[in-house]
Amino acid sequence: MPRPPRVVLVEPQEPMNVGAVARAMRNFGLEELYLVNPSPRVGPPWAREAYWLAVHAAEVLDRAVAVASLEKALAGVQLVVATTGRPRELYPAPLVPVWEVPGHVRSVKGQAALVFGRETFGLTNQELDLAHLIAHIPTAPEQPSLNLAQAVVVFAYELYRAGLPNAAPGGGEELAEMGALEGFFADLERYVAEIGFADPHRLPYAMRRLRRIFHKARLSPGEVQLLRGLLHQSRYAMGRRDG
């Protein structure tokens, strides 16, 4: 059976927030929780305050996995949905409201991950770079920010309402896994720098625009392999010409 979407918390600081997230996940049928570099106050082993707030979702905490990096938390995932509450100059992936997320999750084959940032300032630009899709919850301008558990509740509810509590999409497009896609972007960044398309100062901006283009294309595993081969052959041909 396909696995349900994974919930990833980046550097959570408050154990009670983690417990409330586990409870929200249990409310709406989500089970798989990853924590990236959690505060020592959170754990592991998970703090008792987290279990206080989890109530009947202790088993979500019991199975939660702590990892050292976001890349490790996303290993094997085909669709990465990062969440944000702040406008940015340029997003590296398409931006959608929360209620459109279930349709995107259903449209691909494999497991999805929902990535939530720090309680204080959310996700960095570098972390957003790993996302295929960036989602936000529209709120009143007078009080735009939600706390971590509130944000998870809203996303989990939208997935549940769309009939995705216990299953990731199974019959849609097969997208390249995050690791393969990041390998391609590393090759592309090297190539862009070598041909002088962008100087070191403008390279991050250029790569975010290129990421956005390729994320819109929804690359398959074979397409990523083809593009990496094209870059490698182009670099080889340039070396032969220069020699």
Secondary structure, 3 states (H helix, E strand, C coil): CCCCCEEEEECCCCHHHHHHHHHHHHHCCCCCEEEECCCCCCCCCCCHHHHHHHCCCHHHHHHCEEECCHHHHCCCCCEEEEECCCCCCCCCCCEEEHHHHHHHHHCEECCEEEEECECCCECCHHHHCCCCEEEECCCCCCCCCCCHHHHHHHHHHHHHHCCCCCCCCCCCEECCCHHHHHHHHHHHHHHHHHCCCCCCCCHHHHHHHHHHHHHHHCCCHHHHHHHHHHHHHHHHHHHHHHC
